[in-house]
């Protein structure tokens, strides 16, 4: 276990790998190595890295302004492919976001559990991407076949110098939004009984739905930890950071049950809603 490269270097290696399947495979290998070392009682080096401003990306999909991404008609096979493609794109960005939080903020001393949580989250997001990519291939498509949202990395760029801002905006806003919309996607695919890939998509989305709760919870946990360190009121700090870094209001309806399970009470997000 002592010959592991430092964790920040693992993160940088993932961030600089362009091919999506290669990126997620490397992510899972590094996560497995870290988790094996931690399970054996070791504390490998965190180290330092120079993460890229933007992670390496495959040549496809074409990245468009959000207003230019074609609207999806969810009741059609083409619409269901578009939904899964969009989820795959979100999951691939999430892989990079979770490795980036490890690599970018090594100057802030954090307990070992911080790294354990984000390594696990990156590993799970890698699995989620592959589940979605497998579904697309079952449906005769593939990741990169459709254009995708170009703004996914904006939250990372905006919070590149602010760990608390990153925790507030990425897991506690963007990933919490996933908890709001996934039940509707599940219902859509459950209705598509004529689609032979629908059951596969339902099974994949159920895994994603269960595990995304953990990622929102990690954000809430470490956000509250840093608020305690700096003697800040968590709710006030969250409102201030979201207003600074998130572009627009939070959109209901909110999945209050799953948000509460992840440590997000209603008085955090309702005051920021439209």
HELIX and SHEET records of a PDB file:
HELIX    1   1 UNK A    7  UNK A   15  1                                   9    
HELIX    2   2 UNK A   20  UNK A   39  1                                  20    
HELIX    3   3 UNK A   66  UNK A   68  5                                   3    
HELIX    4   4 UNK A   77  UNK A  104  1                                  28    
HELIX    5   5 UNK A  112  UNK A  138  1                                  27    
HELIX    6   6 UNK A  154  UNK A  158  1                                   5    
HELIX    7   7 UNK A  163  UNK A  169  1                                   7    
HELIX    8   8 UNK A  170  UNK A  175  3                                   6    
HELIX    9   9 UNK A  176  UNK A  191  1                                  16    
HELIX   10  10 UNK A  198  UNK A  229  1                                  32    
HELIX   11  11 UNK A  234  UNK A  245  1                                  12    
HELIX   12  12 UNK A  256  UNK A  261  1                                   6    
HELIX   13  13 UNK A  266  UNK A  269  1                                   4    
HELIX   14  14 UNK A  270  UNK A  272  5                                   3    
SHEET    1   A 2 UNK A  63  UNK A  64  0                                        
SHEET    2   A 2 UNK A 148  UNK A 149  1                                        
END                                                                             
